[in-house]
Amino acid sequence: MTAQRPRNISRIAILTVAAIGLVAFTMGFYIFPARDSSGTLWQRMCRAAGFVRLPADYSTLVVPSTFTSVVVPHALLGVGAPDQIGHGATLALRCSVCHGARGLSGADAPNLAGQYAEVIYKQLLDYQRGARTNSVMNAMSSSLSEEDIRDLSFYYGHLPRQSHHEDLSSAPALIRVGDPMRNIPPCASCHGAHDGKDGAPELGGEPGTYLRQQLTSFADGTRKNDASADMRSVARHVSPSEMTAVINYYAENER
């Protein structure tokens, strides 16, 4: 009897291991066949069974090349205190070559004076994290702390903005009513002077060349930091003549 019991235990252990192996084999080949086909058969079965081992060389891990863009509501960012605006003004000295001494570029760079602080905050973070790409802006933003980005946003948002259209009666149809049949909302519903969407900039008075560059980049997918791909979806369905009409309207007041 004493010799029989260990023999029975051994059989039970062998049968248990075989059963586990069969379950892992089934999971690896039939239940989760498409999840991961790399490695040996045993490695695939172990991964399918939930036993994951990271590679010794962590450089082989796949790391995303870009980061998801951010959208910060105005209420969350808040309003800058005088010392924050002053600090932002000091930081902005290095930005004046492209964006002007008081946030008005006079060139093809965007005018930042009076822009929503949360918009500037979003774009600077997107540049810093690689969600939006521009060789100059990626380099300029790389050394900024989160506090620096906030203070720059407060400073530019504090500056007076150029005059803009108050009345939409003369605006192109796409700006006033959009085109529901093509799933295009009115531009003014996101980019309006008094009504807008979180993270969407006010466009009145921006340089026409800059607006065209950005709309074209959204249309061809080379700019991808729009929340939920809203601008990419819209820009792809806008005709060249409609794009020109919208740009001319918003850029009319640039001076």
Helices and strands as residue ranges (DSSP letters): H 4-26, I 27-31, H 41-48, G 58-60, H 74-77, H 82-91, G 92-95, H 96-99, H 117-129, H 135-142, H 146-158, H 173-176, G 180-182, H 187-191, H 208-220, G 227-229, H 230-236, H 240-251
